[in-house]
Amino acid sequence: PRECKLVLEERREEENIAKREASDEARKNIEEFHNKREEDIKRRHEDNREEEKNFRAERESLKEFGTLWEKVAKMVNLQPKPKDPNKRERDFDQKANIDRMRSLLIQLKNEKDKI
């Protein structure tokens, strides 16, 4: 009985130590996670600010150079969208209209006469 109590006390103490170590490790991991997250957020904010600055500068430069249709073509995305296998196929007429508009804008952009 006396030996059992000692063994139980030892085990209880070992469990408490292991629990504290696990808790400390968890706190450390959480703190590292939060620090990394804060750094990522700051980096993304800086990247977004830089992209916004570049976008605005590019948009301002559009006003100065090129024909009207070159300016329009730079403002819109004329690249066809990649097919998304998860999306349902669009209505044929709608897709044809989009393709027709895209080709018209490209044609107008490539005309050399200034409007």
PyMOL commands that set and color helices and strands:
alter all, ss='L'
color gray80, all
select helices_A, chain A and resi 2-62+68-75+92-110
alter helices_A, ss='H'
color red, helices_A
deselect
rebuild
show_as cartoon
